[in-house]
Amino acid sequence: MPIVTIEITREGTEPGQHSITREQKAKLIEGASKLMLDVLNKPLGSTFVIIEEVDLDNWGWGGLPVAEYRKRLKSGF
């Protein structure tokens, strides 16, 4: 039984949105399950998909929290 974990940042896809929508999550689950069927011939009913949303404060880039990295990037470092 495949277990697929998808990690995304909790930033949303539109201004003012802080996470992806229920509909977007459903499409990710459908797509990942279909991929397991197409590539590994795993039945849709045997694939578990886990979506983990990571808060903005819980990840970093370039040795910095991502908000600080983006701030510095805008200012040209």
N, C-alpha and C positions, 0 to 999 in steps of 0.2 A: 504494500500500500504506500504510494508516494505521499509525502508531506511537503508542500511547497510553502515557503515563508517569503512574503513580500514585505519589505520595509520601505516606508515612505516618510518623508518629513511632514509634519503637521503644519502645513502652511496654506493648504487649500489650493484651488486652481483659479480662483477669481478674487478680486479685491474684496476684503471683508470676510472672506471664507477662511475658517481656521482648520478645516480638515476636508478630506474628500467626501463626496456624498455617498449615501447608501447605494444609489444607482451605479456610481463609479466603482464601488467595492464589488457589487454584484457582477459587473463586467470583468473586473480583474479575476474574480473567482472562476467565472465561466471560461475566460481566456486561458488561464493557467491549467484548468482541468482539461480543456480541449487540447492544449499543447502536450500534456502527458499522454492523452489518447493517441494523438497523431504521431508522436515521436517514439513512445515506448509501448504503445498498444495497451495502456492501462485504462480500464473501464472508468467512466466518469464517476461512478458510485464508489470507487476505491480511492479517489484522490481527496486529500484534505488540504485546504488552502487557509493559511493564517496570514492576516494582514496586521502588521504592527505599524502604528503611527508614532513617530518619534517627535517629541516636542522640540521646538527650535532651540531651547536652552540645553538640550541633551545631546548635541553633536557639534563637532568642530571641523575645521578645515585649515590647513596650513599652520597648525600649532595654536590656533585661536578658536574661541567660540565663534560659530558661524556668523552671528550678528556683527561681532567686532571685525571679523575678516572682511565681510561685505562692506562695512563702513570704511575700512582702510583701502579696500579695492577701489571704491568710489573716489577717494581722495588721491589716488595714484600712488599709494604706499609712500 
